[in-house]
Amino acid sequence: MPTPYDNDQVSYEGVDWEKVPNKYKKRPMPMTTEEMDEWQIPWLSRDYCVDKYVEYRKCMLKTVYNDMCMHDKHVYHQCQFLEIHRRKAIKDLREELGR
């Protein structure tokens, strides 16, 4: 099952990958689809921060007092924040390249 970020309609034909910074290149997913299914990860959380989400869920499962997991929650939210800014930068880069 594809993730929400798999888009076959996007064409990267003609992109000079030597000019594109590494942080904007496609990265491998930190978990496989089978692992995400095993953890019952919600569809909208299946992104590049899924490994941080799983660590947060593990903490939530092993502790009764959920305030013990605030650090893991912060790490997950920080990853989400950085991913949003990365996507915005990619969108701006694509507009600059005339896509």
N, CA and C of each residue as an Amber inpcrd file, in Angstrom:
protein
   297
   0.8540000  -1.1780000   0.0000000   0.0000000   0.0000000   0.0000000
   0.9010000   1.2430000   0.0000000   0.6730000   2.1540000  -0.9110000
   1.5260000   3.3480000  -0.9680000   1.2330000   4.3050000   0.1810000
   2.2020000   5.1290000   0.4750000   2.0110000   6.1550000   1.4960000
   1.3520000   7.3660000   0.8550000   0.8460000   8.3120000   1.6550000
   0.2240000   9.4980000   1.0730000   1.2000000  10.3520000   0.2710000
   2.5020000  10.0970000   0.4300000   3.4930000  10.9490000  -0.2160000
   4.0340000  10.3420000  -1.4930000   3.5650000   9.1430000  -1.8670000
   3.9310000   8.5550000  -3.1450000   3.0430000   9.1860000  -4.2070000
   3.6600000   9.8100000  -5.1920000   2.8940000  10.4760000  -6.2270000
   3.5380000  10.1560000  -7.5670000   2.9140000   9.2670000  -8.3220000
   3.4590000   8.8740000  -9.6130000   3.2340000   9.9370000 -10.6780000
   2.3980000  10.9160000 -10.4130000   2.1060000  11.9420000 -11.3940000
   3.1800000  13.0280000 -11.4330000   4.0410000  13.0660000 -10.4150000
   5.0990000  14.0690000 -10.3790000   6.2370000  13.6000000 -11.2650000
   6.6480000  14.4430000 -12.1820000   7.7340000  14.0960000 -13.0850000
   9.0010000  14.8310000 -12.6710000  10.0820000  14.0740000 -12.5540000
  11.3710000  14.6800000 -12.2410000  12.2690000  14.6950000 -13.4720000
  11.6660000  14.5290000 -14.6310000  12.4100000  14.5140000 -15.8760000
  13.0130000  15.8970000 -16.1310000  14.2660000  15.9240000 -16.4590000
  14.9340000  17.1840000 -16.7530000  15.5140000  17.8850000 -15.5410000
  15.3790000  17.3050000 -14.3550000  15.9310000  17.9170000 -13.1510000
  17.4240000  17.6200000 -13.0990000  18.2240000  18.6500000 -12.9360000
  19.6650000  18.4820000 -12.7900000  19.9460000  18.1990000 -11.3180000
  20.0990000  16.9180000 -10.9690000  20.2280000  16.5130000  -9.5720000
  21.5250000  16.9890000  -8.9460000  22.4990000  17.3930000  -9.7540000
  23.7550000  17.9190000  -9.2080000  23.5330000  19.2820000  -8.5480000
  22.5310000  20.0210000  -9.0060000  22.2470000  21.3550000  -8.4590000
  21.3020000  21.3060000  -7.2650000  20.6340000  20.1850000  -7.0730000
  19.6630000  20.0600000  -5.9860000  20.3970000  19.6430000  -4.7140000
  20.2480000  20.4060000  -3.6210000  20.9020000  20.0180000  -2.3620000
  20.4070000  18.6530000  -1.8740000  21.2700000  17.9320000  -1.1590000
  20.9440000  16.5810000  -0.6870000  19.6940000  16.5400000   0.1700000
  19.4450000  17.5880000   0.9580000  18.2970000  17.5400000   1.8580000
  16.9660000  17.5620000   1.1120000  16.9780000  17.8900000  -0.1950000
  15.7500000  17.9140000  -0.9770000  15.5670000  16.6600000  -1.8250000
  16.5450000  15.7830000  -1.8390000  16.4330000  14.5730000  -2.6400000
  15.5520000  13.5510000  -1.9250000  14.9820000  12.6400000  -2.7010000
  14.0940000  11.6220000  -2.1330000  14.8810000  10.7290000  -1.1810000
  14.2900000  10.4880000  -0.0240000  14.9340000   9.6820000   1.0110000
  14.1860000   8.3680000   1.1730000  14.8730000   7.3460000   1.6770000
  14.1530000   6.0940000   1.9620000  13.2880000   6.2530000   3.2100000
  12.1660000   5.5620000   3.2250000  11.2970000   5.5900000   4.4000000
  11.9900000   4.8700000   5.5500000  11.8430000   5.3710000   6.7930000
  12.5010000   4.7250000   7.9300000  11.9000000   3.3710000   8.3070000
  10.6770000   3.0940000   7.8630000  10.0250000   1.8090000   8.1550000
   9.3530000   1.3010000   6.8850000   9.2180000  -0.0080000   6.7990000
   8.5080000  -0.5840000   5.6630000   6.9980000  -0.4960000   5.9040000
   6.2460000  -0.7050000   4.8470000   4.7880000  -0.6810000   4.9560000
   4.2910000  -1.7870000   5.8830000   4.9560000  -2.9380000   5.8480000
   4.5560000  -4.0520000   6.7130000   4.7570000  -3.6950000   8.1840000
   5.8770000  -3.0380000   8.4950000   6.1240000  -2.6170000   9.8780000
   5.0890000  -1.5880000  10.3230000   4.7260000  -0.6760000   9.4200000
   3.7110000   0.3210000   9.7600000   2.3570000  -0.3400000   9.9890000
   2.0330000  -1.3460000   9.1740000   0.7830000  -2.0870000   9.3710000
   0.7960000  -2.8310000  10.7000000   1.9430000  -3.4000000  11.0410000
   2.0730000  -4.1320000  12.3000000   1.8430000  -3.2120000  13.5000000
   2.3480000  -1.9970000  13.4210000   2.1680000  -1.0240000  14.5080000
   0.8350000  -0.2850000  14.4110000   0.0660000  -0.5470000  13.3690000
  -1.2270000   0.1100000  13.1310000  -1.0710000   1.6330000  13.1250000
  -0.0980000   2.0820000  12.3450000   0.1710000   3.5120000  12.2250000
  -0.9620000   4.1470000  11.4200000  -1.5510000   5.2450000  11.9080000
  -2.5910000   5.9260000  11.1310000  -2.0460000   6.3930000   9.7770000
  -2.9110000   6.4340000   8.7930000  -2.5330000   6.7780000   7.4220000
  -1.7920000   8.1140000   7.3560000  -2.2570000   9.1140000   8.0780000
  -1.6440000  10.4420000   7.9980000  -0.3140000  10.5370000   8.7440000
   0.0210000   9.5500000   9.5440000   1.3000000   9.5620000  10.2620000
   2.3710000   8.7480000   9.5450000   2.0600000   8.2240000   8.3810000
   3.0230000   7.4060000   7.6320000   3.8870000   8.3060000   6.7640000
   4.8010000   8.9830000   7.4040000   5.7030000   9.8760000   6.6950000
   7.1230000   9.6130000   7.1640000   8.0200000  10.5370000   6.9210000
   9.4250000  10.3390000   7.2710000   9.6800000  10.4320000   8.7720000
   8.6910000  10.7840000   9.5550000   8.8320000  10.8630000  11.0160000
   8.1940000   9.6580000  11.7030000   7.8720000   8.6340000  10.9540000
   7.1550000   7.4950000  11.5200000   7.9740000   6.7830000  12.5910000
   9.2900000   6.7720000  12.4750000  10.1070000   6.1100000  13.5010000
  10.0170000   6.8390000  14.8360000   9.9270000   8.1690000  14.7970000
   9.7610000   8.9430000  16.0340000   8.3710000   8.7320000  16.6270000
   7.3760000   8.5760000  15.7520000   6.0190000   8.3010000  16.2010000
   5.9560000   6.9550000  16.9180000   6.6590000   5.9570000  16.4030000
   6.6720000   4.6300000  17.0290000   7.3490000   4.6930000  18.3930000
   8.4390000   5.4420000  18.5040000   9.1030000   5.5870000  19.8070000
   8.1590000   6.2380000  20.8210000   7.4150000   7.2250000  20.3800000
   6.4310000   7.8830000  21.2440000   5.3450000   6.8910000  21.6620000
   4.8570000   6.0890000  20.7080000   3.8350000   5.0880000  21.0230000
   4.3550000   4.0300000  21.9850000   5.6120000   3.6080000  21.8060000
   6.2100000   2.6250000  22.7180000   6.2360000   3.1710000  24.1370000
   6.6170000   4.4330000  24.2690000   6.6490000   5.0650000  25.5870000
   5.2420000   5.1240000  26.1820000   4.2670000   5.4660000  25.3600000
   2.8870000   5.5440000  25.8400000   2.3810000   4.1730000  26.3120000
   2.8140000   3.1140000  25.6480000   2.3610000   1.7740000  26.0150000
   3.0100000   1.2660000  27.3000000   4.2490000   1.6600000  27.5510000
   4.9310000   1.1130000  28.7260000   4.7640000   1.9620000  29.9820000
   4.2550000   3.1790000  29.8570000   4.0520000   4.0140000  31.0410000
   2.5800000   4.3360000  31.2090000   2.1580000   4.4000000  32.4280000
   0.7730000   4.7600000  32.7260000   0.6380000   6.2770000  32.7230000
   1.6440000   6.9260000  33.2390000   1.6350000   8.3790000  33.3540000
   2.2390000   8.9600000  32.0800000   1.4100000   9.4960000  31.2150000
   1.8490000   9.8960000  29.8870000   2.7610000  11.1120000  29.8600000
   2.8700000  11.8340000  30.9610000   3.8000000  12.9560000  30.9770000
   5.2470000  12.4930000  30.9260000   5.4700000  11.2140000  31.1720000
   6.8210000  10.6680000  31.0700000   7.2870000  10.6320000  29.6120000
   6.3670000  10.7500000  28.6910000   6.6830000  10.6440000  27.2610000
   6.7770000  12.0060000  26.5770000   6.8430000  13.0600000  27.3340000
   6.8440000  14.3930000  26.7330000   8.0500000  14.6200000  25.8270000
   9.2090000  14.0550000  26.1900000  10.3930000  14.2360000  25.3490000
  10.1910000  13.5630000  23.9900000   9.6720000  12.3350000  23.9950000
   9.4220000  11.6290000  22.7370000   8.3770000  12.3580000  21.8940000
   7.3730000  12.8920000  22.5570000   6.3460000  13.6540000  21.8470000
   6.9520000  14.9070000  21.2220000   7.8300000  15.5720000  21.9600000
   8.4900000  16.7730000  21.4470000   9.3700000  16.4340000  20.2350000
  10.1050000  15.3330000  20.3190000  10.9640000  14.9140000  19.2060000
  10.1210000  14.6300000  17.9680000   8.9850000  13.9660000  18.1490000
   8.0940000  13.6680000  17.0220000   7.5330000  14.9540000  16.4090000
   7.0790000  15.8600000  17.2360000   6.5090000  17.1130000  16.7260000
   7.5790000  17.9750000  16.0600000   8.7920000  17.9520000  16.5940000
   9.8810000  18.7080000  15.9770000  10.2010000  18.1320000  14.5930000
  10.1920000  16.8240000  14.4740000  10.4160000  16.1880000  13.1800000
   9.3190000  16.5890000  12.1910000   8.0720000  16.6030000  12.6440000
   6.9610000  17.0250000  11.7900000   7.1530000  18.4690000  11.3210000
   7.5630000  19.3300000  12.2360000   7.7920000  20.7380000  11.9170000
   8.8720000  20.8770000  10.8410000   9.9880000  20.1710000  11.0200000
  11.0820000  20.2450000  10.0510000  10.6710000  19.6560000   8.7060000
   9.8500000  18.6190000   8.7260000   9.3900000  18.0060000   7.4860000
   8.4700000  18.9540000   6.7130000   7.6360000  19.6930000   7.4110000
   6.7660000  20.6740000   6.7520000   7.6070000  21.7490000   6.0770000
   8.6350000  22.2270000   6.7680000   9.5080000  23.2470000   6.1770000
  10.3030000  22.6800000   5.0010000  10.6960000  21.4220000   5.0880000
  11.4020000  20.7810000   3.9830000  10.4900000  20.6940000   2.7590000
   9.2410000  20.3010000   2.9640000   8.2950000  20.2100000   1.8450000
   8.0350000  21.5730000   1.2200000   7.9440000  22.6030000   2.0560000
   7.7340000  23.9510000   1.5300000   8.9350000  24.3920000   0.7010000
  10.1440000  24.0790000   1.1770000  11.3480000  24.4360000   0.4280000
  11.4010000  23.6910000  -0.9030000  10.9730000  22.4290000  -0.9130000
  10.9420000  21.6590000  -2.1580000   9.9280000  22.2680000  -3.1170000
   8.7740000  22.6650000  -2.5980000   7.7560000  23.2920000  -3.4420000
   8.2900000  24.5850000  -4.0430000   8.9560000  25.4020000  -3.2310000
   9.5330000  26.6480000  -3.7320000  10.6070000  26.3750000  -4.7810000
  11.4170000  25.3410000  -4.5550000  12.4610000  24.9760000  -5.5080000
  11.8490000  24.5250000  -6.8250000  10.7750000  23.7440000  -6.7510000
  10.1130000  23.2840000  -7.9770000   9.4990000  24.4540000  -8.7410000
   8.9220000  25.4230000  -8.0150000   8.3670000  26.6020000  -8.6810000
   9.4720000  27.4150000  -9.3360000  10.6190000  27.4770000  -8.6670000
  11.7600000  28.2100000  -9.2150000  12.2740000  27.5490000 -10.4940000
  12.2100000  26.2080000 -10.5410000  12.6540000  25.4800000 -11.7270000
  11.5930000  25.4820000 -12.8280000  10.4330000  26.0390000 -12.5300000
   9.3860000  26.1470000 -13.5280000   8.5360000  24.9080000 -13.6700000
   8.2830000  24.2360000 -12.5800000   7.4800000  22.9990000 -12.6240000
   6.0810000  23.2880000 -12.1960000
